[in-house]
Amino acid sequence: MLAILGILMVLTFTFLIMTKRMHPVVALTVVPIIFALIGGFNKGLGDMMLDGLKTVAPSAALLLFAILFFGVMLDAGLFDPLIKLILRIVKGDPVKIAFGVAILSMLVALDGDGTTTYMITVSAMLPLFLRIGMNPLILGTISLLSLGIMSGMTPWGGPATRAIAALGLDAGEFFIPLLPTMVGGGLFILFTAYVLGKKERKRIGVAEIQYKEEPSISPELAASIEDGVADIKRPN
């Protein structure tokens, strides 16, 4: 019975959120309370809510810090020098390009957010893939593998946060035993990138291209800075 109520609860607030019938915060707050009352937990509901807050609070604080920290770092252009360096090194060699995708996506995925990982990695590497004729599926495959290892196991990532809250563990207790797995997963991603890059090198060869560095800011942004708007990018 409890399992059925739990599944119905998840389906209900997912439906309400995806159809925009209810704000996510309201749905995630009100719907569980209603299903708890349906399940007959009205007497102990207050204590259950307090216990749940105590369990989730450390992971929520860690997640909030990670969002703020990596958000500022991304806005400040933390990964811009790395992207430029990778593009300058890989040039037209599919093996080097695949390695570059793996390294870039693993580092960006440390922020725990899959959206920013794909935005940064794809926007930086997809033009190069299209320029030399590499299969874009390789870009998606390596990025997805990197996201699964790095973002899925760091304590501030979504899957790890849910696991920590469900198991009632400290972030260190959860994360430290996973470090060897993350190292092994990173090595496997590099091996996969090498295999896929080798196949593409055999298929299309090595292209003769030269990396040309683009201006760090657009003319519109430069004009806005001259008008008194502060630039959030860190200086080169």
N, C-alpha and C positions, 0 to 999 in steps of 0.2 A: 504493500500500500504506500509506504513512504517513498519507494523508488518511483512509483507511478506519479505521485504528487510532485516529486522533484523534477521529473521529465516534463510534466505539464507546466510547472512553474517556469522552467527554462524556455519552453516553447512560447509561453504566454508573453513574457517580457521581451523575448526576441522579436515576436510578431509586433508588439506595440512599438518597439524602438524602430524596427526596419520600415514599418508603415508610417512612422512619424505621428502616431496617435498619442504618444506620450514622450516627454523628455527622458533621456536615458537615466539621469539621476533619480527622477521621480519613479520611473518604472522599476529600477533596481532596488528602490527602497520600499515602495508600496506593495508591489506584487508578492515578494517573499512574506511580508507580514500577513497579507490576505491568505496565502496558502498555509501559513503556520496556523492561523485561526481555523481554517478548514480542517487541518490535521489534528485539531484538539490540543494545541500547545498554548492556549491562551493564558494559563496560569503561570507558566514558566517562561513566557515570551520575553519579559524584560531581562531576566538573568541570562537567557540565551543571547540576546542582542549585546549585552555588556561583555559576555565571554567572547563573542565573535569579534567585537571591536578590539579587545585586548590581544586576540590572536593575530588579527590582520594589521594592527597599527604599526609594528616594526617594519613589515614588508611594504606597507603603504608609504611610510616615511622614506624608505630607501628608494622606492620607485619615484616619488615626487622629487627627491634630490637628483636622481639620474636624469629625469626629464628636464629639469631646470638647467643642470650642469651641461649636458650634451646639447641642449637647445642653444645656450649661449655660445658654446664652442663652435657649433655649426654656423651660427650667424656671424661669428667672428672670423670665419674662414679657416678653421683649424686644419681641414683636409685639403685646402687648395694647393699648398706646396707639394703635398704627397701626390696629388693627382697630376700636377705638372711634371714632377720627377718621373712618375711611371710612364706618362705619355712620351716623355723625352727618351726614355730608355728602350721601350718596347718597339717603337718605330713600326716596321711592317712584318715582323716575325710572329706568326700565329702562336707559337709556343710561349714567347715572351708576353704576348698580349693576354693569353689565358692565365699565365702566372700573375700578371698585373691585376687582372680582374679578381683573382683569388685573394691576393694580398689586400687590395683596396676594400673589397667587400667584407673580409674578415675584420679589418680594423674599424670600418664604419659600423658594422653590426654590433660592435661593443656597446653602442648606445641603447641597445635593446629594442629599437624601433625598426620594424621591417620597412615601413614607408620611406623613411629617410635613407635606409640602406639602398633600396632600389632607385630612389630619385638621384642620389649622388653617383652610384655606380653606373647606372644605365645612361644618365646624361653625359657622363665623362667618357664612357667606352663605346657606346652604340655607334656614334659617327665613325669611329675608327673601324669597327666591325663592318659597317656598310661600305666604307671606303675601300677596303681590301677584299671584300666578298666573303668574309667569315660568316658562318651560320650563327644568327643571333640567339638561337636556342642554347648555344654554349654559354653565352652571357647570362641567360636566365638560370641555367642549370647550376653554374658555379656560384652565382649569387644566392640561389636558394639553399644550396648546401652550406654556404658560409653562414647564412642567417639561422639555419637550424642548429648549428653547432654553437656559434658565439652568442646569438641573442637568446636562444632557447635555454642556455645553461647559466648565464650570468644572473646573479640574484635579483637584478632590477628588470630583467626581461619578463614578459607576460607569463609564459609557461612556468618559469621558475617561481615567480611570485605566487601563482596559484598553488603550486606544489608546496611551497613553504607554509602558506596559510593553512592548507588542508592537513599537512602533517604536523603542524605546530612546532616547526624547527626554527632555530636561529639561522640567519643568512650564512654565517660561517660554517655551521654544521652541514648545511646543504651544499655549499659551493666547493669547499676545500676537497672533499673526496672526489669531486667531478673534474678536478684539474687534469689528472692524467688522461681522462677521456677526452677533454677538450684539446689537449696536445695531440693525441692520436687522431682525433677528428680533423684538426688543422693539417696534419701531415697527409691524411687521406685526401683532403680537398686539393692540396698541392699536387698529389699524385694524379688525381682525376684531371686537374687542369693540364698537366703534362701530357696525359694520354689523349685528351681531346685536342689540345694544341698540336700534337704530333700528327694526328689524322688530318687536321686542317692544313698543316704545312705540306703534307704529302699531296693533298688535293689541289691547293691553290698556289703553293710555293711561298717565297718570301717577297713581299712587295717592297719596292724602293720608294719610300716616302720619307719626308722630313717633317718633324714636328715644328709647328709655328705657334708660338705663344700668343694667345689672344689677350687683349687688354683686360685687366682685372675687374674693371667696372665699365658700365655702359656710358655712352655720352650723356644720356638723360640723367643718370645717377650722378655723374660728375658735375653736371649743371646744377643739380639740386644741392650738392655739397657746396658749390660756390655761392649758392644763395643762402647758406647758413645752416643746412641740414647736416648733422654730424654723421660721419661715416663710421659704421659699426665694425667694418673690417679692420683686423689688426694690421699694423704697418708691415711692409715687406722687409 
